[in-house]
């Protein structure tokens, strides 16, 4: 791990107002951490020191962070405490967060998991700026696979990021460093991005709540439609309340692309946390999208079935009903993803340093017919209508979050581009279609498999309806308080 400013810390100081257990505080999530700071029960300095100490103790095992901003974070914590003491009020005042390393932080490179990066970025990405305006402190940037291509986080340049629940397993990707950092209690929440499941996959495999917002909900600037509209920014958090707070703070229409649909609701998402959802009609599907060779493993199937039983016990109606994936959904995903990878590779200032497999993926993207990308973009509304038909008479769609448990570290080392692409698609077949349609979807923790690793389920909402996802996820969370589960090595 590269450390921008390395400092040695002793044990975190005891809280000055009350006794807050340090481990409980580390795993509390940003919504609760913000409440504790606002109430004066803990200081920002104490919380930042705790996070830095835990990173120093544990990240050598995980490799979640590429870079830390330790000295700056401590200075900003001091300022936050002074501001609170003077009566200043901000929703995330003094709360540390991590930022995925495909999102710009002023004065730091955006490495994108590669050695091909260029100069430090002159300004924060818009989502980072909004979080800073809300009082958040950026504590560091988290590791990703090269160009954020894979659902595992292993690179030649920055090494392998590991799952806190099993250090021989991947945390997922491409927001793998963010998932590992939050799951291990190194930070309360972390920014991620999702172009084909990259928030939902690490959330499922690390036991977190991760929501891919409606396209256009969270600003992408200065990026302009990464992967030609597939990718959106979001949060990996310990609780549903973390994500609701995040969306309240940054969930305006994007400044970099027109939202879908033209007008997005602006009701505070945190309001959904306190309202028990009405009796919902929920479609349930385990169907694998056409074109992906996969099968659903027993533990993932059991997690889905137990979630269905829970939803019925809560009064919701569930029935088996499958989206019409057709023959065109996965080609539409691949067209935009592969061309997006090619475009990212060409933008790298030192693209000759890209890994061999990455160069191969970029080359495949360059070989797509001239009209393929236009076809995918023009076909989007028809695809959204056809896939969305499953929600015409249902409020939500429930699927497994992943078909398989996380891969072993090094499982794909030395494999070629096409082999790797086909193999990983079989692990995570359920996520990418909803990146094409742009509608919100989330991964909700659903217990553990026989291997001791987390499993998750995916909820897909109607266009622009994150509120129903949040309301139902919060109801599930009340029945299954997953944040109480902590990886033994880190608790």
Secondary structure as UniProt FT lines:
FT   HELIX           22..26
FT   HELIX           30..38
FT   TURN            39..40
FT   HELIX           44..62
FT   STRAND          65..69
FT   HELIX           70..85
FT   TURN            86..87
FT   TURN            91..94
FT   STRAND          96..100
FT   TURN            101..102
FT   TURN            106..107
FT   TURN            112..113
FT   HELIX           126..133
FT   TURN            134..135
FT   STRAND          137..142
FT   HELIX           146..148
FT   STRAND          154..155
FT   TURN            156..158
FT   STRAND          159..160
FT   TURN            164..165
FT   TURN            167..168
FT   HELIX           176..183
FT   TURN            184..185
FT   STRAND          189..194
FT   TURN            198..199
FT   HELIX           200..206
FT   STRAND          209..212
FT   TURN            215..216
FT   TURN            221..222
FT   HELIX           226..229
FT   STRAND          232..237
FT   HELIX           240..250
FT   HELIX           269..274
FT   STRAND          281..284
FT   TURN            290..291
FT   HELIX           298..313
FT   TURN            314..315
FT   STRAND          317..320
FT   TURN            326..328
FT   HELIX           329..347
FT   TURN            349..350
FT   HELIX           351..353
FT   HELIX           356..366
FT   TURN            370..371
FT   HELIX           372..378
FT   HELIX           380..388
FT   HELIX           389..391
FT   STRAND          396..400
FT   TURN            409..414
FT   HELIX           417..427
FT   TURN            429..430
FT   HELIX           433..437
FT   STRAND          441..448
FT   TURN            450..451
FT   STRAND          454..461
FT   TURN            463..464
FT   HELIX           466..479
FT   HELIX           482..484
FT   HELIX           488..490
//
